[in-house]
Amino acid sequence: QVQLVESGGGLVQPGGSLRLSCSVSGTRFSITDMGWYRQAPGKQRELVATITSERHANYANSVKGRFTLSRDNAKNTMWLEMNNLKPEDTAVYYCNAFPNVNWGQGTQVTVSS
């Protein structure tokens, strides 16, 4: 069974930075396309960024230029570097594979002064 463990969230002021991690087990991570999602209170879960097994990344317009997605296939780990954070980035962040598997617990990101 695939297991996804997100970490690295926290409280940060506007303009600050955070680095989220996603540890993956139970699948052949090196050939799996991955993504980060987020869900803000009262809103639907949205796709933030994707990265292919060959490390080609794409981003939602709302985070383009501020977020950077990377992965290390040898470590079965993916990261989301988030810079210039805004209050509207506040959400629970989740990683998942494509196609989606069971969701992890997510990690809370709160951007507030």
ChimeraX commands (.cxc) that place a marker at each C-alpha (Angstrom):
marker #1 position 0.00,0.00,0.00 radius 0.5
marker #1 position 1.29,3.43,-0.90 radius 0.5
marker #1 position 2.07,5.69,2.03 radius 0.5
marker #1 position 2.49,9.44,1.74 radius 0.5
marker #1 position 3.87,11.49,4.62 radius 0.5
marker #1 position 3.88,15.27,4.36 radius 0.5
marker #1 position 5.86,17.52,6.69 radius 0.5
marker #1 position 7.37,20.97,6.96 radius 0.5
marker #1 position 4.33,23.14,7.41 radius 0.5
marker #1 position 3.99,25.87,9.98 radius 0.5
marker #1 position 3.14,29.46,10.70 radius 0.5
marker #1 position 4.97,32.08,8.67 radius 0.5
marker #1 position 4.58,35.77,8.08 radius 0.5
marker #1 position 3.62,37.13,4.66 radius 0.5
marker #1 position 6.67,37.21,2.44 radius 0.5
marker #1 position 8.23,34.31,4.29 radius 0.5
marker #1 position 9.29,30.89,3.09 radius 0.5
marker #1 position 8.66,27.25,3.90 radius 0.5
marker #1 position 9.88,23.96,2.50 radius 0.5
marker #1 position 7.46,21.07,2.50 radius 0.5
marker #1 position 8.56,17.45,2.21 radius 0.5
marker #1 position 6.71,14.41,0.93 radius 0.5
marker #1 position 8.08,10.99,1.76 radius 0.5
marker #1 position 6.72,8.15,-0.35 radius 0.5
marker #1 position 6.77,4.41,0.20 radius 0.5
marker #1 position 5.02,1.40,-1.26 radius 0.5
marker #1 position 5.38,2.35,-4.90 radius 0.5
marker #1 position 8.06,2.75,-7.55 radius 0.5
marker #1 position 8.56,6.42,-6.85 radius 0.5
marker #1 position 11.15,6.88,-9.58 radius 0.5
marker #1 position 8.60,6.23,-12.33 radius 0.5
marker #1 position 5.66,7.94,-10.66 radius 0.5
marker #1 position 4.44,11.41,-11.55 radius 0.5
marker #1 position 3.64,13.37,-8.40 radius 0.5
marker #1 position 1.84,16.49,-7.33 radius 0.5
marker #1 position 1.12,18.84,-4.46 radius 0.5
marker #1 position -2.41,19.85,-3.62 radius 0.5
marker #1 position -3.84,22.22,-1.06 radius 0.5
marker #1 position -7.17,22.70,0.61 radius 0.5
marker #1 position -8.13,25.93,2.29 radius 0.5
marker #1 position -10.98,26.09,4.81 radius 0.5
marker #1 position -14.32,25.94,3.07 radius 0.5
marker #1 position -12.77,25.37,-0.33 radius 0.5
marker #1 position -12.19,22.39,-2.59 radius 0.5
marker #1 position -8.81,20.75,-2.82 radius 0.5
marker #1 position -6.79,22.25,-5.66 radius 0.5
marker #1 position -3.74,21.12,-7.56 radius 0.5
marker #1 position -0.78,23.40,-6.93 radius 0.5
marker #1 position 2.12,21.83,-8.78 radius 0.5
marker #1 position 3.10,18.64,-10.58 radius 0.5
marker #1 position 6.37,16.97,-11.38 radius 0.5
marker #1 position 6.97,14.09,-13.73 radius 0.5
marker #1 position 9.26,11.16,-13.05 radius 0.5
marker #1 position 11.79,12.98,-15.27 radius 0.5
marker #1 position 11.54,16.10,-13.06 radius 0.5
marker #1 position 9.53,18.29,-15.41 radius 0.5
marker #1 position 7.47,20.59,-13.20 radius 0.5
marker #1 position 4.34,22.62,-13.81 radius 0.5
marker #1 position 2.62,25.11,-11.55 radius 0.5
marker #1 position -0.76,26.68,-11.00 radius 0.5
marker #1 position -0.82,30.32,-12.02 radius 0.5
marker #1 position -1.42,31.33,-8.42 radius 0.5
marker #1 position 1.97,29.98,-7.32 radius 0.5
marker #1 position 4.06,30.26,-10.46 radius 0.5
marker #1 position 7.31,32.10,-9.79 radius 0.5
marker #1 position 7.02,31.60,-6.03 radius 0.5
marker #1 position 6.91,27.82,-5.57 radius 0.5
marker #1 position 9.49,25.31,-6.77 radius 0.5
marker #1 position 8.91,21.57,-6.88 radius 0.5
marker #1 position 11.77,19.11,-6.81 radius 0.5
marker #1 position 12.33,15.42,-6.17 radius 0.5
marker #1 position 15.06,12.94,-5.36 radius 0.5
marker #1 position 14.14,9.54,-6.76 radius 0.5
marker #1 position 16.90,7.84,-4.78 radius 0.5
marker #1 position 15.36,9.12,-1.54 radius 0.5
marker #1 position 11.71,8.60,-2.52 radius 0.5
marker #1 position 11.15,12.20,-1.52 radius 0.5
marker #1 position 9.65,15.29,-3.07 radius 0.5
marker #1 position 9.88,18.89,-1.86 radius 0.5
marker #1 position 7.88,22.04,-2.37 radius 0.5
marker #1 position 9.89,25.20,-1.80 radius 0.5
marker #1 position 7.49,28.05,-1.14 radius 0.5
marker #1 position 8.72,31.64,-1.21 radius 0.5
marker #1 position 7.04,35.02,-0.90 radius 0.5
marker #1 position 4.13,33.38,0.85 radius 0.5
marker #1 position 0.79,35.16,0.92 radius 0.5
marker #1 position -2.17,34.82,3.30 radius 0.5
marker #1 position -4.12,33.16,0.48 radius 0.5
marker #1 position -1.57,30.33,0.50 radius 0.5
marker #1 position -2.94,29.27,3.88 radius 0.5
marker #1 position -4.18,25.70,3.55 radius 0.5
marker #1 position -3.48,22.08,4.35 radius 0.5
marker #1 position -0.99,20.82,1.78 radius 0.5
marker #1 position -1.05,17.25,0.50 radius 0.5
marker #1 position 1.12,15.30,-1.87 radius 0.5
marker #1 position -0.14,12.52,-4.07 radius 0.5
marker #1 position 0.72,10.41,-7.06 radius 0.5
marker #1 position -0.88,10.29,-10.49 radius 0.5
marker #1 position -3.28,8.57,-10.60 radius 0.5
marker #1 position -4.19,9.51,-7.04 radius 0.5
marker #1 position -3.76,7.01,-4.26 radius 0.5
marker #1 position -4.85,7.17,-0.64 radius 0.5
marker #1 position -4.26,10.62,0.87 radius 0.5
marker #1 position -1.85,11.35,3.69 radius 0.5
marker #1 position -2.59,13.53,6.68 radius 0.5
marker #1 position -1.30,16.68,5.02 radius 0.5
marker #1 position 0.68,19.50,6.58 radius 0.5
marker #1 position -0.80,22.82,7.67 radius 0.5
marker #1 position 0.61,26.03,6.23 radius 0.5
marker #1 position -0.58,29.26,7.80 radius 0.5
marker #1 position 0.53,32.61,6.46 radius 0.5
marker #1 position -0.35,35.39,8.83 radius 0.5
marker #1 position 1.15,38.42,10.51 radius 0.5
marker link #1:1,2 radius 0.2
marker link #1:2,3 radius 0.2
marker link #1:3,4 radius 0.2
marker link #1:4,5 radius 0.2
marker link #1:5,6 radius 0.2
marker link #1:6,7 radius 0.2
marker link #1:7,8 radius 0.2
marker link #1:8,9 radius 0.2
marker link #1:9,10 radius 0.2
marker link #1:10,11 radius 0.2
marker link #1:11,12 radius 0.2
marker link #1:12,13 radius 0.2
marker link #1:13,14 radius 0.2
marker link #1:14,15 radius 0.2
marker link #1:15,16 radius 0.2
marker link #1:16,17 radius 0.2
marker link #1:17,18 radius 0.2
marker link #1:18,19 radius 0.2
marker link #1:19,20 radius 0.2
marker link #1:20,21 radius 0.2
marker link #1:21,22 radius 0.2
marker link #1:22,23 radius 0.2
marker link #1:23,24 radius 0.2
marker link #1:24,25 radius 0.2
marker link #1:25,26 radius 0.2
marker link #1:26,27 radius 0.2
marker link #1:27,28 radius 0.2
marker link #1:28,29 radius 0.2
marker link #1:29,30 radius 0.2
marker link #1:30,31 radius 0.2
marker link #1:31,32 radius 0.2
marker link #1:32,33 radius 0.2
marker link #1:33,34 radius 0.2
marker link #1:34,35 radius 0.2
marker link #1:35,36 radius 0.2
marker link #1:36,37 radius 0.2
marker link #1:37,38 radius 0.2
marker link #1:38,39 radius 0.2
marker link #1:39,40 radius 0.2
marker link #1:40,41 radius 0.2
marker link #1:41,42 radius 0.2
marker link #1:42,43 radius 0.2
marker link #1:43,44 radius 0.2
marker link #1:44,45 radius 0.2
marker link #1:45,46 radius 0.2
marker link #1:46,47 radius 0.2
marker link #1:47,48 radius 0.2
marker link #1:48,49 radius 0.2
marker link #1:49,50 radius 0.2
marker link #1:50,51 radius 0.2
marker link #1:51,52 radius 0.2
marker link #1:52,53 radius 0.2
marker link #1:53,54 radius 0.2
marker link #1:54,55 radius 0.2
marker link #1:55,56 radius 0.2
marker link #1:56,57 radius 0.2
marker link #1:57,58 radius 0.2
marker link #1:58,59 radius 0.2
marker link #1:59,60 radius 0.2
marker link #1:60,61 radius 0.2
marker link #1:61,62 radius 0.2
marker link #1:62,63 radius 0.2
marker link #1:63,64 radius 0.2
marker link #1:64,65 radius 0.2
marker link #1:65,66 radius 0.2
marker link #1:66,67 radius 0.2
marker link #1:67,68 radius 0.2
marker link #1:68,69 radius 0.2
marker link #1:69,70 radius 0.2
marker link #1:70,71 radius 0.2
marker link #1:71,72 radius 0.2
marker link #1:72,73 radius 0.2
marker link #1:73,74 radius 0.2
marker link #1:74,75 radius 0.2
marker link #1:75,76 radius 0.2
marker link #1:76,77 radius 0.2
marker link #1:77,78 radius 0.2
marker link #1:78,79 radius 0.2
marker link #1:79,80 radius 0.2
marker link #1:80,81 radius 0.2
marker link #1:81,82 radius 0.2
marker link #1:82,83 radius 0.2
marker link #1:83,84 radius 0.2
marker link #1:84,85 radius 0.2
marker link #1:85,86 radius 0.2
marker link #1:86,87 radius 0.2
marker link #1:87,88 radius 0.2
marker link #1:88,89 radius 0.2
marker link #1:89,90 radius 0.2
marker link #1:90,91 radius 0.2
marker link #1:91,92 radius 0.2
marker link #1:92,93 radius 0.2
marker link #1:93,94 radius 0.2
marker link #1:94,95 radius 0.2
marker link #1:95,96 radius 0.2
marker link #1:96,97 radius 0.2
marker link #1:97,98 radius 0.2
marker link #1:98,99 radius 0.2
marker link #1:99,100 radius 0.2
marker link #1:100,101 radius 0.2
marker link #1:101,102 radius 0.2
marker link #1:102,103 radius 0.2
marker link #1:103,104 radius 0.2
marker link #1:104,105 radius 0.2
marker link #1:105,106 radius 0.2
marker link #1:106,107 radius 0.2
marker link #1:107,108 radius 0.2
marker link #1:108,109 radius 0.2
marker link #1:109,110 radius 0.2
marker link #1:110,111 radius 0.2
marker link #1:111,112 radius 0.2
marker link #1:112,113 radius 0.2
view
